[in-house]
């Protein structure tokens, strides 16, 4: 019984530590947009300051480029000077944006009309 209490206690501490560590980084993983694809970059990192991805692959022709809302910017200053970035930040950045891949939604709560029989 003593041993199982120790194991349970250690497991609880590990779960609590993991939970607290996950809370510390300001953004929930689910709230971030998907990493860019289709570019010659194998290492996209999230930049907390610009709330966008940047290419951290030093073998890529896009190394140091920033990606936001479907556009690639050659530098952080080019990103920050763009009208799309200014609008993005004015609307709350990653925490205020809803990331939509352009697909339409249907079903309950989607605002679609229709229903059974008609």
C-alpha positions as CSV (number, residue, x, y, z in Angstrom):
1,X,0.0,0.0,0.0
2,X,2.8,2.4,0.9
3,X,4.5,1.8,-2.5
4,X,1.3,2.4,-4.5
5,X,0.7,5.6,-2.7
6,X,4.3,6.7,-3.6
7,X,3.7,5.8,-7.2
8,X,0.3,7.6,-7.3
9,X,1.9,10.6,-5.6
10,X,4.7,10.7,-8.2
11,X,2.3,10.3,-11.1
12,X,0.1,13.1,-9.8
13,X,3.1,15.4,-9.4
14,X,4.2,14.6,-13.0
15,X,0.7,15.4,-14.4
16,X,0.5,18.6,-12.4
17,X,3.9,19.7,-13.6
18,X,3.0,18.9,-17.2
19,X,-0.3,20.8,-17.0
20,X,1.4,23.9,-15.5
21,X,4.1,23.8,-18.1
22,X,1.6,23.8,-20.9
23,X,-0.2,26.8,-19.4
24,X,2.9,28.9,-19.3
25,X,3.4,29.8,-23.0
26,X,0.6,32.3,-23.6
27,X,-0.9,30.5,-26.6
28,X,-2.9,27.3,-26.7
29,X,-1.6,24.9,-29.3
30,X,-5.1,24.6,-30.8
31,X,-5.3,28.4,-31.3
32,X,-2.2,28.6,-33.5
33,X,-2.6,28.4,-37.3
34,X,-1.2,25.4,-39.0
35,X,2.4,25.5,-40.0
36,X,3.0,26.5,-43.6
37,X,3.4,23.8,-46.2
38,X,4.4,23.9,-49.8
39,X,7.6,26.0,-49.2
40,X,11.1,24.7,-49.2
41,X,11.5,25.0,-45.4
42,X,11.6,22.1,-43.0
43,X,11.7,24.1,-39.8
44,X,8.9,26.6,-39.1
45,X,9.1,28.2,-35.6
46,X,6.4,30.4,-34.0
47,X,7.5,33.9,-33.2
48,X,5.7,35.2,-30.1
49,X,6.4,38.9,-31.0
50,X,4.9,38.9,-34.5
51,X,2.5,36.0,-33.8
52,X,3.5,34.4,-37.0
53,X,5.8,31.6,-38.3
54,X,9.3,32.1,-39.5
55,X,11.6,29.7,-41.4
56,X,14.4,28.6,-39.2
57,X,15.9,26.1,-41.8
58,X,19.3,27.5,-42.7
59,X,19.4,25.3,-45.8
60,X,16.2,26.8,-47.1
61,X,16.0,29.7,-49.7
62,X,13.3,31.1,-47.4
63,X,15.5,31.1,-44.2
64,X,14.5,34.1,-42.1
65,X,11.3,34.6,-43.9
66,X,8.0,35.1,-42.1
67,X,4.7,33.5,-43.0
68,X,1.3,35.0,-42.1
69,X,-2.2,34.4,-43.5
70,X,-1.0,32.8,-46.7
71,X,1.8,35.2,-47.5
72,X,5.5,34.9,-47.2
73,X,7.6,38.0,-46.2
74,X,11.4,38.1,-46.7
75,X,12.0,39.8,-43.3
76,X,10.4,40.8,-40.0
77,X,10.3,44.4,-41.1
78,X,8.6,43.5,-44.4
79,X,6.0,41.6,-42.4
80,X,5.4,44.4,-39.8
81,X,5.1,47.0,-42.6
82,X,2.4,45.0,-44.5
83,X,-1.2,46.1,-44.3
84,X,-2.3,42.4,-43.7
85,X,-0.1,42.3,-40.6
86,X,-1.4,45.6,-39.3
87,X,-5.0,44.4,-39.7
88,X,-4.1,41.0,-38.1
89,X,-2.6,42.7,-35.1
90,X,-5.5,45.2,-34.9
91,X,-7.9,42.3,-34.7
92,X,-6.0,40.6,-31.8
93,X,-3.3,38.7,-33.6
94,X,-3.2,34.9,-33.0
95,X,-5.5,35.2,-30.0
96,X,-8.2,37.1,-31.8
97,X,-8.0,35.6,-35.3
98,X,-10.0,32.6,-36.5
99,X,-7.9,30.6,-38.8
100,X,-9.9,29.2,-41.7
101,X,-8.5,27.3,-44.6
102,X,-11.2,28.6,-46.8
103,X,-13.5,25.6,-46.5
104,X,-17.1,26.2,-45.8
105,X,-18.8,24.9,-42.8
106,X,-22.2,23.3,-42.5
107,X,-24.2,21.8,-39.7
108,X,-25.5,22.9,-36.3
109,X,-24.2,26.3,-35.4
110,X,-22.7,27.1,-38.8
111,X,-25.4,29.4,-39.9
112,X,-26.4,27.2,-42.7
113,X,-30.0,27.0,-43.7
114,X,-32.0,23.9,-44.3
115,X,-33.0,21.0,-42.3
116,X,-35.1,17.8,-42.5
117,X,-37.5,17.7,-45.4
118,X,-36.7,20.8,-47.0
